[in-house]
C-alpha cells in the first residue's frame, strides 16, 4: 500500500538540523516528489545525500492554486503523477518550498486526494514558522487564526489590521499573518499607526536562522522602545488584545 509522506523543509539557511532525523531518513528513500518549487526541492533532497542520483528522481510542481477534483482523472500533472504512483504501489513525498507542506502552501490538494484514494498520509516533524512564531509570542496559543498575506497597500492594510484587532478582542484569539521580507518595515509602521496602544503586536523574523528576531510588545511599548526598524527578512506577525500581563509598562 502506498503512503504519502509530508516532508518538512528548513525555513532558514543552513538549518537542516531543524528537520527531524527520521524525516530525513524517509525522504532519502523516496524517488517521487510532488513539490511547490522543483529547484528548491532538488536542492533540499540533494543536501540529504540520497542513495539514488537526483537525475533519476521525479519532481513535479503543483500549480499555484490547485483545485482538487472528485474521483476520476486529476486536473493537473501533479495529481496525475500521484495517481500513477499509487497505482504502482509507490510511496510519494510532498514538499513545501519551506516549512511544513499543506500549511500556507498549495500542498493540501494532494493530501485531500490521498484521503479520497484511501492512501495513508504521514506528516513528518519539522519547522513551521507559524507555530514557532505563536510559541514564542506569549500570546494565546489556545485560540488563534492564520490569515496568510494581508492587503499590500497602506490604507487597506490599516483597515485589515483593525479588523483583526477587533476579532482578537471579541474572541480572545491571536491573529497571525505573514509578509514578504521587503514589506516587513511597512507592516510594522502601519501596525504602530493603526492599532490601539494596549494591543500586543508580535514580530518573528528569520526563525531558526542566524538573524532570528522575536519580539512582542504592546503598541505603546513598541513606540517607546525605539525598536522601529526591521530587517528585510521573512517574517510572521501577530496581533492580540487579551493578555493583561503584557499591558504592564516596560521595567515593571
C-alpha positions in Angstrom: 0.0 0.0 0.0 1.3 3.4 -0.9 2.0 6.2 1.6 2.1 10.0 1.1 4.8 11.5 3.3 4.5 15.1 4.2 8.2 16.2 4.3 9.1 19.4 6.1 12.0 21.6 4.8 14.2 24.1 6.7 12.8 27.7 6.9 16.2 29.3 7.1 19.7 28.9 5.5 22.0 26.2 6.9 19.2 24.8 9.2 19.0 21.2 8.1 19.2 20.2 11.8 15.7 21.6 12.3 14.2 18.7 10.3 13.9 15.6 12.4 16.5 12.8 11.6 13.8 10.2 11.0 12.2 12.6 8.4 15.5 12.9 6.6 15.8 9.1 6.5 12.4 8.7 5.0 13.0 11.5 2.4 16.2 9.7 1.3 14.3 6.6 0.4 11.8 8.2 -1.9 12.1 8.9 -5.6 8.8 10.6 -6.5 8.1 14.1 -5.1 5.3 16.5 -5.6 6.6 19.9 -4.7 5.8 23.6 -4.5 9.1 24.5 -6.4 11.2 21.9 -8.1 14.5 23.8 -7.8 14.2 24.2 -4.1 13.1 20.6 -3.6 16.0 19.2 -5.6 18.4 21.3 -3.5 16.9 20.0 -0.3 16.9 16.4 -1.3 20.4 16.6 -2.6 21.5 18.0 0.8 20.3 14.7 2.4 22.8 12.7 0.2 20.3 10.2 -1.1 21.5 6.9 -2.4 20.0 7.5 -5.9 21.1 10.2 -8.3 18.9 13.3 -8.3 18.5 12.9 -12.1 16.7 9.6 -11.6 14.1 11.1 -9.3 10.7 12.6 -10.3 9.9 16.2 -9.2 6.5 17.5 -10.2 5.4 21.1 -9.3 2.0 21.8 -8.0 0.1 24.7 -9.8 -0.1 27.8 -7.6 -3.8 27.4 -6.8 -4.7 23.8 -7.5 -8.4 22.8 -7.4 -8.8 19.1 -6.3 -11.4 17.2 -8.2 -13.6 14.3 -7.0 -12.8 10.7 -8.1 -11.5 10.5 -11.6 -8.6 11.9 -13.5 -6.6 14.6 -11.9 -6.9 18.2 -13.1 -3.1 18.8 -13.3 0.1 17.0 -13.8 0.8 16.6 -10.1 -2.4 14.8 -9.4 -1.9 12.6 -12.4 1.6 11.6 -11.3 0.3 10.9 -7.8 -2.4 8.6 -9.1 0.0 6.8 -11.3 2.4 6.3 -8.4 -0.1 4.9 -6.1 -1.5 2.6 -8.8 2.1 1.2 -9.0 2.3 0.9 -5.2 4.9 3.5 -4.8 5.4 6.0 -1.9 5.3 9.7 -2.6 6.8 12.7 -0.8 5.1 16.1 -0.7 7.4 19.1 -0.1 6.7 22.8 0.5 9.3 25.4 -0.6 10.0 25.9 3.1 8.4 24.6 6.3 5.6 22.1 6.6 3.6 21.1 3.5 -0.1 21.8 3.4 0.2 24.8 5.7 0.2 28.2 3.9 1.1 26.5 0.6 -0.8 24.5 -2.2 0.0 21.0 -0.9 -3.4 20.5 0.7 -4.9 19.5 -2.6 -2.7 16.4 -2.9 -3.3 15.4 0.8 -7.1 15.7 0.1 -6.7 13.5 -3.0 -4.7 10.9 -0.9 -7.6 10.7 1.6 -10.1 10.2 -1.2 -8.0 7.5 -2.7 -7.5 5.7 0.6 -3.8 6.4 0.7 -2.1 6.5 4.1 -1.0 10.1 5.0 2.1 10.5 7.3 3.1 14.0 8.5 6.7 14.2 9.5 8.2 16.5 12.1 9.9 19.8 11.1 9.7 23.6 11.4 6.6 25.7 10.9 7.2 29.4 11.0 3.6 30.0 12.0 3.7 27.7 15.0 7.2 28.8 16.0 6.1 32.4 16.0 3.0 31.6 18.0 5.0 29.6 20.6 7.5 32.4 21.0 4.9 35.3 21.1 3.4 34.8 24.6 0.0 35.3 23.0 -3.0 33.0 23.2 -2.0 29.6 21.9 -5.4 28.0 22.7 -7.3 30.1 20.2 -5.6 31.5 17.1 -6.3 32.2 13.4 -3.9 32.4 10.4 -4.7 34.9 7.6 -1.9 34.4 5.1 -1.0 37.7 3.4 -2.8 41.0 4.2 -3.6 43.7 1.6 -0.4 45.3 0.1 -1.4 49.0 0.2 -1.2 51.0 3.4 -4.9 52.2 3.7 -6.3 48.7 3.1 -3.6 47.1 5.4 -4.5 49.5 8.2 -8.2 48.7 7.8 -7.5 44.9 7.9 -5.2 45.2 10.9 -8.0 47.0 12.8 -10.4 44.2 11.7 -8.0 41.6 13.1 -7.7 43.6 16.3 -11.5 43.5 16.7 -11.6 39.8 16.1 -8.9 39.2 18.7 -10.8 41.3 21.2 -14.1 39.6 20.5 -12.9 36.0 20.5 -9.8 36.3 22.8 -7.9 34.9 19.7 -4.4 35.5 18.4 -4.4 36.7 14.8 -1.4 35.7 12.7 -0.2 36.7 9.2 2.9 36.6 7.1 4.6 39.1 4.8 7.4 39.2 2.2 10.8 40.4 3.5 10.8 43.8 1.7 7.5 44.8 3.2 8.2 44.0 6.8 9.1 47.6 7.7 6.0 49.0 6.2 3.9 46.4 8.1 5.4 47.5 11.4 4.9 51.2 10.6 1.2 50.7 9.7 0.6 48.5 12.7 2.0 51.0 15.1 -0.1 53.8 13.5 -3.3 51.8 13.3 -3.7 49.6 16.4 -4.7 50.6 19.9 -1.9 51.4 22.4 -2.6 48.3 24.5 -2.9 45.9 21.6 0.0 43.4 21.5 2.0 43.2 18.3 4.4 40.4 17.7 7.2 40.1 15.1 9.2 36.9 14.4 11.8 37.1 11.6 14.2 34.6 10.2 13.0 31.9 12.6 15.7 29.2 13.2 18.2 31.4 11.2 21.3 33.3 12.2 19.4 36.6 12.2 16.4 35.4 14.2 14.5 38.3 15.8 11.4 37.7 18.0 9.7 40.5 19.9 6.2 41.0 21.4 5.3 44.4 22.9 2.2 46.5 23.2 1.9 49.1 20.5 2.5 51.7 23.2 5.8 50.0 24.3 6.9 49.4 20.7 6.7 53.2 20.2 8.6 53.8 23.5 11.3 51.1 22.8 12.8 52.7 19.7 12.7 49.3 18.0 11.1 50.6 14.9 13.4 49.3 12.2 13.1 45.8 10.8 15.5 44.0 8.5 14.4 42.7 5.1 13.8 39.1 6.4 11.0 36.6 6.2 8.5 37.4 8.9 5.4 36.3 10.8 3.3 38.9 12.5 0.8 38.5 15.4 -1.9 40.7 16.9 -3.6 40.0 20.3 -5.7 42.0 22.7 -6.3 39.7 25.6 -3.3 39.1 27.9 -3.3 41.8 30.6 0.1 40.8 31.9 1.6 42.3 28.8 0.0 45.6 29.4 2.3 46.4 32.3 4.8 49.1 31.4 8.3 48.1 30.5 10.5 47.7 33.5 7.7 46.8 35.9 
